[in-house]
Amino acid sequence: MVRIKEQKELFNILINDETNSEFINRLKQKVVNDLTLFAHADTKVKNTHFTFELLTGAYFALFRIILQWWVNTEGISTDYVMEMILEFFSRKPLEFLGIDFEGYDEN
């Protein structure tokens, strides 16, 4: 991700250009591959109401928004962004909105 900050202008063009989706598709495929290889997300969704495509699409959309914000915000470290991404994909964002999981019954 350090290289992204070094090439901020080019990255902004690539990630925001809606006329050429090749870069976005390749980035999304990399994210989906990582979710499959490292998190085994493809097998973990089998007992949920979600499809793998829906979850990876949602994950990638948020990942893209965070990258866009980061590239356009001065003074944000790579480590901070990585922590933010991990935190976004936990229960914390819902708890920030006041959704309480205490006593939640998954059955």
OpenMM code with the backbone's topology and positions (N, CA, C; nanometers):
from openmm import Vec3, app, unit

residues = "MET VAL ARG ILE LYS GLU GLN LYS GLU LEU PHE ASN ILE LEU ILE ASN ASP GLU THR ASN SER GLU PHE ILE ASN ARG LEU LYS GLN LYS VAL VAL ASN ASP LEU THR LEU PHE ALA HIS ALA ASP THR LYS VAL LYS ASN THR HIS PHE THR PHE GLU LEU LEU THR GLY ALA TYR PHE ALA LEU PHE ARG ILE ILE LEU GLN TRP TRP VAL ASN THR GLU GLY ILE SER THR ASP TYR VAL MET GLU MET ILE LEU GLU PHE PHE SER ARG LYS PRO LEU GLU PHE LEU GLY ILE ASP PHE GLU GLY TYR ASP GLU ASN".split()
positions = [
    Vec3(0.0807, -0.1192, 0.0000),
    Vec3(0.0000, 0.0000, 0.0000),
    Vec3(0.0851, 0.1257, 0.0000),
    Vec3(0.2095, 0.1140, 0.0395),
    Vec3(0.2958, 0.2304, 0.0401),
    Vec3(0.3100, 0.2856, -0.1010),
    Vec3(0.3174, 0.1988, -0.1991),
    Vec3(0.3304, 0.2434, -0.3376),
    Vec3(0.2089, 0.3229, -0.3825),
    Vec3(0.0944, 0.2968, -0.3270),
    Vec3(-0.0268, 0.3711, -0.3614),
    Vec3(-0.0082, 0.5180, -0.3259),
    Vec3(0.0425, 0.5466, -0.2080),
    Vec3(0.0624, 0.6852, -0.1659),
    Vec3(0.1647, 0.7550, -0.2552),
    Vec3(0.2670, 0.6825, -0.2996),
    Vec3(0.3696, 0.7404, -0.3856),
    Vec3(0.3133, 0.7775, -0.5225),
    Vec3(0.2144, 0.7045, -0.5678),
    Vec3(0.1539, 0.7269, -0.6983),
    Vec3(0.0084, 0.7717, -0.6829),
    Vec3(-0.0151, 0.8645, -0.5917),
    Vec3(-0.1494, 0.9075, -0.5552),
    Vec3(-0.2336, 0.9502, -0.6755),
    Vec3(-0.1801, 1.0331, -0.7609),
    Vec3(-0.2563, 1.0842, -0.8748),
    Vec3(-0.2959, 0.9712, -0.9702),
    Vec3(-0.2016, 0.8841, -1.0023),
    Vec3(-0.2312, 0.7708, -1.0898),
    Vec3(-0.3338, 0.6783, -1.0263),
    Vec3(-0.3169, 0.6489, -0.8987),
    Vec3(-0.4108, 0.5606, -0.8299),
    Vec3(-0.5508, 0.6210, -0.8271),
    Vec3(-0.5609, 0.7506, -0.8028),
    Vec3(-0.6915, 0.8175, -0.8045),
    Vec3(-0.7607, 0.7996, -0.9389),
    Vec3(-0.6854, 0.8132, -1.0459),
    Vec3(-0.7431, 0.7949, -1.1793),
    Vec3(-0.7893, 0.6509, -1.1968),
    Vec3(-0.7052, 0.5562, -1.1594),
    Vec3(-0.7390, 0.4148, -1.1781),
    Vec3(-0.8603, 0.3717, -1.0961),
    Vec3(-0.8659, 0.4128, -0.9718),
    Vec3(-0.9730, 0.3645, -0.8846),
    Vec3(-1.1050, 0.4388, -0.9075),
    Vec3(-1.0993, 0.5581, -0.9648),
    Vec3(-1.2206, 0.6365, -0.9849),
    Vec3(-1.2702, 0.6358, -1.1289),
    Vec3(-1.1939, 0.5827, -1.2218),
    Vec3(-1.2329, 0.5835, -1.3625),
    Vec3(-1.3394, 0.4776, -1.3884),
    Vec3(-1.4596, 0.5221, -1.4164),
    Vec3(-1.5708, 0.4303, -1.4424),
    Vec3(-1.5747, 0.3838, -1.5883),
    Vec3(-1.4920, 0.4428, -1.6739),
    Vec3(-1.4944, 0.4058, -1.8155),
    Vec3(-1.4078, 0.2847, -1.8463),
    Vec3(-1.3110, 0.2559, -1.7599),
    Vec3(-1.2238, 0.1404, -1.7806),
    Vec3(-1.2226, 0.0588, -1.6524),
    Vec3(-1.2943, -0.0486, -1.6509),
    Vec3(-1.3102, -0.1258, -1.5280),
    Vec3(-1.2044, -0.2341, -1.5082),
    Vec3(-1.1069, -0.2437, -1.5964),
    Vec3(-1.0071, -0.3508, -1.5862),
    Vec3(-0.9303, -0.3440, -1.4537),
    Vec3(-0.8841, -0.2255, -1.4142),
    Vec3(-0.8087, -0.2125, -1.2891),
    Vec3(-0.8948, -0.2535, -1.1698),
    Vec3(-1.0176, -0.2019, -1.1644),
    Vec3(-1.1081, -0.2335, -1.0531),
    Vec3(-1.1378, -0.3831, -1.0501),
    Vec3(-1.1627, -0.4430, -1.1655),
    Vec3(-1.1904, -0.5866, -1.1701),
    Vec3(-1.0712, -0.6688, -1.1225),
    Vec3(-0.9514, -0.6284, -1.1595),
    Vec3(-0.8317, -0.7011, -1.1163),
    Vec3(-0.8076, -0.6834, -0.9666),
    Vec3(-0.8304, -0.5629, -0.9163),
    Vec3(-0.8166, -0.5381, -0.7728),
    Vec3(-0.9202, -0.6181, -0.6952),
    Vec3(-1.0435, -0.6193, -0.7448),
    Vec3(-1.1485, -0.6965, -0.6783),
    Vec3(-1.1142, -0.8452, -0.6793),
    Vec3(-1.0649, -0.8961, -0.7905),
    Vec3(-1.0289, -1.0376, -0.7978),
    Vec3(-0.9189, -1.0713, -0.6977),
    Vec3(-0.8237, -0.9792, -0.6790),
    Vec3(-0.7171, -1.0004, -0.5808),
    Vec3(-0.7755, -1.0073, -0.4396),
    Vec3(-0.8679, -0.9173, -0.4086),
    Vec3(-0.9317, -0.9177, -0.2769),
    Vec3(-1.0109, -1.0468, -0.2565),
    Vec3(-1.0880, -1.0876, -0.3575),
    Vec3(-1.1668, -1.2113, -0.3492),
    Vec3(-1.0745, -1.3317, -0.3321),
    Vec3(-0.9659, -1.3354, -0.4064),
    Vec3(-0.8702, -1.4461, -0.3928),
    Vec3(-0.8117, -1.4507, -0.2520),
    Vec3(-0.7773, -1.3344, -0.1978),
    Vec3(-0.7226, -1.3300, -0.0617),
    Vec3(-0.8261, -1.3750, 0.0406),
    Vec3(-0.9513, -1.3322, 0.0235),
    Vec3(-1.0567, -1.3764, 0.1149),
    Vec3(-1.0763, -1.5274, 0.1081),
    Vec3(-1.0579, -1.5841, -0.0083),
    Vec3(-1.0729, -1.7279, -0.0257),
    Vec3(-0.9533, -1.8026, 0.0326),
    Vec3(-0.8324, -1.7600, -0.0032),
    Vec3(-0.7119, -1.8306, 0.0398),
    Vec3(-0.6831, -1.8161, 0.1886),
    Vec3(-0.6947, -1.6947, 0.2406),
    Vec3(-0.6521, -1.6695, 0.3778),
    Vec3(-0.7653, -1.6789, 0.4797),
    Vec3(-0.8854, -1.6397, 0.4408),
    Vec3(-0.9962, -1.6382, 0.5366),
    Vec3(-1.0951, -1.7514, 0.5126),
    Vec3(-1.0800, -1.8213, 0.4023),
    Vec3(-1.1710, -1.9309, 0.3648),
    Vec3(-1.3168, -1.8855, 0.3659),
    Vec3(-1.3380, -1.7617, 0.3200),
    Vec3(-1.4717, -1.7030, 0.3221),
    Vec3(-1.5695, -1.7803, 0.2351),
    Vec3(-1.5199, -1.8457, 0.1311),
    Vec3(-1.6088, -1.9205, 0.0415),
    Vec3(-1.6775, -2.0361, 0.1126),
    Vec3(-1.6117, -2.0950, 0.2110),
    Vec3(-1.6738, -2.2061, 0.2839),
    Vec3(-1.7508, -2.1587, 0.4063),
    Vec3(-1.7113, -2.0454, 0.4619),
    Vec3(-1.7753, -1.9954, 0.5842),
    Vec3(-1.9144, -1.9383, 0.5591),
    Vec3(-1.9452, -1.8991, 0.4374),
    Vec3(-2.0775, -1.8407, 0.4108),
    Vec3(-2.1846, -1.9457, 0.3885),
    Vec3(-2.1474, -2.0712, 0.3810),
    Vec3(-2.2445, -2.1773, 0.3489),
    Vec3(-2.3582, -2.1879, 0.4489),
    Vec3(-2.3356, -2.1538, 0.5727),
    Vec3(-2.4394, -2.1627, 0.6748),
    Vec3(-2.4983, -2.0258, 0.7093),
    Vec3(-2.4938, -1.9338, 0.6126),
    Vec3(-2.5484, -1.8000, 0.6346),
    Vec3(-2.6560, -1.7728, 0.5297),
    Vec3(-2.7163, -1.6562, 0.5399),
    Vec3(-2.8166, -1.6133, 0.4424),
    Vec3(-2.7516, -1.5444, 0.3229),
    Vec3(-2.6209, -1.5339, 0.3216),
    Vec3(-2.5494, -1.4579, 0.2197),
    Vec3(-2.4794, -1.5483, 0.1206),
    Vec3(-2.4646, -1.4983, 0.0002),
    Vec3(-2.3834, -1.5700, -0.0978),
    Vec3(-2.2403, -1.5176, -0.0885),
    Vec3(-2.1488, -1.5972, -0.1336),
    Vec3(-2.0085, -1.5577, -0.1360),
    Vec3(-1.9915, -1.4326, -0.2218),
    Vec3(-2.0612, -1.4264, -0.3336),
    Vec3(-2.0507, -1.3116, -0.4243),
    Vec3(-2.1005, -1.1837, -0.3575),
    Vec3(-2.2105, -1.1930, -0.2828),
    Vec3(-2.2629, -1.0755, -0.2135),
    Vec3(-2.1648, -1.0270, -0.1069),
    Vec3(-2.1141, -1.1177, -0.0260),
    Vec3(-2.0230, -1.0783, 0.0808),
    Vec3(-1.8922, -1.0223, 0.0262),
    Vec3(-1.8358, -1.0851, -0.0761),
    Vec3(-1.7103, -1.0337, -0.1307),
    Vec3(-1.7338, -0.9011, -0.2029),
    Vec3(-1.8493, -0.8858, -0.2657),
    Vec3(-1.8824, -0.7589, -0.3303),
    Vec3(-1.8947, -0.6464, -0.2289),
    Vec3(-1.9606, -0.6736, -0.1167),
    Vec3(-1.9756, -0.5744, -0.0106),
    Vec3(-1.8398, -0.5420, 0.0517),
    Vec3(-1.7613, -0.6437, 0.0771),
    Vec3(-1.6278, -0.6238, 0.1335),
    Vec3(-1.5450, -0.5371, 0.0406),
    Vec3(-1.5469, -0.5695, -0.0887),
    Vec3(-1.4652, -0.4933, -0.1835),
    Vec3(-1.5133, -0.3493, -0.1952),
    Vec3(-1.6437, -0.3266, -0.1937),
    Vec3(-1.6967, -0.1899, -0.2034),
    Vec3(-1.6451, -0.1046, -0.0880),
    Vec3(-1.6496, -0.1578, 0.0333),
    Vec3(-1.6008, -0.0837, 0.1487),
    Vec3(-1.4487, -0.0676, 0.1415),
    Vec3(-1.3792, -0.1704, 0.1006),
    Vec3(-1.2339, -0.1653, 0.0843),
    Vec3(-1.1964, -0.0533, -0.0134),
    Vec3(-1.2691, -0.0430, -0.1230),
    Vec3(-1.2435, 0.0601, -0.2241),
    Vec3(-1.2685, 0.1994, -0.1676),
    Vec3(-1.3749, 0.2162, -0.0921),
    Vec3(-1.4050, 0.3459, -0.0313),
    Vec3(-1.2953, 0.3855, 0.0667),
    Vec3(-1.2492, 0.2916, 0.1470),
    Vec3(-1.1416, 0.3213, 0.2423),
    Vec3(-1.0151, 0.3607, 0.1679),
    Vec3(-0.9809, 0.2890, 0.0604),
    Vec3(-0.8618, 0.3239, -0.0181),
    Vec3(-0.8742, 0.4641, -0.0771),
    Vec3(-0.9905, 0.4957, -0.1322),
    Vec3(-1.0109, 0.6286, -0.1897),
    Vec3(-0.9936, 0.7367, -0.0825),
    Vec3(-1.0523, 0.7144, 0.0340),
    Vec3(-1.0405, 0.8108, 0.1437),
    Vec3(-0.8949, 0.8265, 0.1851),
    Vec3(-0.8250, 0.7145, 0.1991),
    Vec3(-0.6871, 0.7169, 0.2447),
    Vec3(-0.5970, 0.7930, 0.1486),
    Vec3(-0.6107, 0.7662, 0.0209),
    Vec3(-0.5264, 0.8316, -0.0786),
    Vec3(-0.5494, 0.9828, -0.0784),
    Vec3(-0.6695, 1.0243, -0.0470),
    Vec3(-0.7024, 1.1665, -0.0503),
    Vec3(-0.6911, 1.2358, 0.0847),
    Vec3(-0.6401, 1.1662, 0.1857),
    Vec3(-0.6246, 1.2230, 0.3186),
    Vec3(-0.4771, 1.2224, 0.3553),
    Vec3(-0.4255, 1.3366, 0.3908),
    Vec3(-0.2838, 1.3484, 0.4254),
    Vec3(-0.2570, 1.2950, 0.5656),
    Vec3(-0.1394, 1.2374, 0.5841),
    Vec3(-0.0919, 1.2007, 0.7161),
    Vec3(-0.1485, 1.0728, 0.7751),
    Vec3(-0.2124, 0.9884, 0.6943),
    Vec3(-0.2679, 0.8628, 0.7452),
    Vec3(-0.1710, 0.7496, 0.7094),
    Vec3(-0.1239, 0.6787, 0.8101),
    Vec3(-0.0247, 0.5732, 0.7873),
    Vec3(-0.0891, 0.4460, 0.7326),
    Vec3(-0.0081, 0.3648, 0.6694),
    Vec3(-0.0527, 0.2356, 0.6177),
    Vec3(-0.1023, 0.1473, 0.7315),
    Vec3(-0.0297, 0.1453, 0.8424),
    Vec3(-0.0702, 0.0631, 0.9570),
    Vec3(-0.2072, 0.1040, 1.0086),
    Vec3(-0.2325, 0.2342, 1.0147),
    Vec3(-0.3620, 0.2834, 1.0617),
    Vec3(-0.4739, 0.2363, 0.9685),
    Vec3(-0.4501, 0.2434, 0.8392),
    Vec3(-0.5510, 0.2009, 0.7418),
    Vec3(-0.5764, 0.0511, 0.7528),
    Vec3(-0.4720, -0.0270, 0.7713),
    Vec3(-0.4894, -0.1715, 0.7858),
    Vec3(-0.5711, -0.2029, 0.9110),
    Vec3(-0.5437, -0.1338, 1.0214),
    Vec3(-0.6228, -0.1527, 1.1431),
    Vec3(-0.7683, -0.1143, 1.1193),
    Vec3(-0.7887, -0.0060, 1.0461),
    Vec3(-0.9234, 0.0407, 1.0164),
    Vec3(-0.9998, -0.0627, 0.9338),
    Vec3(-0.9347, -0.1191, 0.8335),
    Vec3(-0.9996, -0.2196, 0.7490),
    Vec3(-1.0398, -0.3400, 0.8328),
    Vec3(-0.9499, -0.3870, 0.9180),
    Vec3(-0.9818, -0.5012, 1.0037),
    Vec3(-1.0956, -0.4686, 1.0994),
    Vec3(-1.0962, -0.3475, 1.1534),
    Vec3(-1.2008, -0.3082, 1.2463),
    Vec3(-1.3360, -0.2943, 1.1765),
    Vec3(-1.3362, -0.2455, 1.0527),
    Vec3(-1.4611, -0.2310, 0.9784),
    Vec3(-1.5292, -0.3651, 0.9560),
    Vec3(-1.4510, -0.4703, 0.9473),
    Vec3(-1.5093, -0.6010, 0.9209),
    Vec3(-1.5232, -0.6836, 1.0477),
    Vec3(-1.5489, -0.6132, 1.1562),
    Vec3(-1.5837, -0.6756, 1.2830),
    Vec3(-1.7207, -0.6226, 1.3214),
    Vec3(-1.7615, -0.6488, 1.4411),
    Vec3(-1.8906, -0.5985, 1.4887),
    Vec3(-1.8845, -0.4517, 1.5301),
    Vec3(-1.7658, -0.3969, 1.5420),
    Vec3(-1.7506, -0.2610, 1.5923),
    Vec3(-1.8328, -0.1563, 1.5182),
    Vec3(-1.8345, -0.1524, 1.3851),
    Vec3(-1.9136, -0.0478, 1.3191),
    Vec3(-2.0610, -0.0528, 1.3576),
    Vec3(-2.1147, -0.1719, 1.3737),
    Vec3(-2.2546, -0.1835, 1.4138),
    Vec3(-2.2728, -0.1376, 1.5582),
    Vec3(-2.1759, -0.1679, 1.6428),
    Vec3(-2.1820, -0.1223, 1.7809),
    Vec3(-2.1725, 0.0301, 1.7876),
    Vec3(-2.0931, 0.0915, 1.6995),
    Vec3(-2.0845, 0.2376, 1.6939),
    Vec3(-2.2214, 0.2975, 1.6634),
    Vec3(-2.3016, 0.2264, 1.5866),
    Vec3(-2.4351, 0.2741, 1.5500),
    Vec3(-2.5390, 0.2436, 1.6575),
    Vec3(-2.4948, 0.1812, 1.7672),
    Vec3(-2.5858, 0.1549, 1.8775),
    Vec3(-2.6518, 0.0189, 1.8728),
    Vec3(-2.6066, -0.0684, 1.7840),
    Vec3(-2.6624, -0.2028, 1.7760),
    Vec3(-2.5905, -0.2895, 1.8784),
    Vec3(-2.6657, -0.3459, 1.9704),
    Vec3(-2.6113, -0.4210, 2.0821),
    Vec3(-2.6175, -0.5698, 2.0534),
    Vec3(-2.5057, -0.6380, 2.0654),
    Vec3(-2.5019, -0.7820, 2.0408),
    Vec3(-2.5091, -0.8635, 2.1688),
    Vec3(-2.5103, -0.7971, 2.2818),
    Vec3(-2.5155, -0.8683, 2.4086),
    Vec3(-2.6497, -0.9431, 2.4174),
    Vec3(-2.6421, -1.0682, 2.4454),
    Vec3(-2.7627, -1.1490, 2.4553),
    Vec3(-2.8166, -1.1949, 2.3202),
    Vec3(-2.7435, -1.1652, 2.2134),
    Vec3(-2.7874, -1.2085, 2.0806),
    Vec3(-2.7799, -1.3595, 2.0712),
    Vec3(-2.8873, -1.4211, 2.0291),
    Vec3(-2.8932, -1.5670, 2.0143),
    Vec3(-2.8821, -1.5999, 1.8673),
    Vec3(-2.7746, -1.6683, 1.8290),
    Vec3(-2.7515, -1.6993, 1.6879),
    Vec3(-2.8420, -1.8104, 1.6366),
    Vec3(-2.9151, -1.8796, 1.7220),
    Vec3(-3.0015, -1.9901, 1.6763),
    Vec3(-3.1281, -1.9390, 1.6220),
] * unit.nanometer
topology = app.Topology()
chain = topology.addChain("A")
for resn in residues:
    res = topology.addResidue(resn, chain)
    for name in ("N", "CA", "C"):
        topology.addAtom(name, app.Element.getBySymbol(name[0]), res)
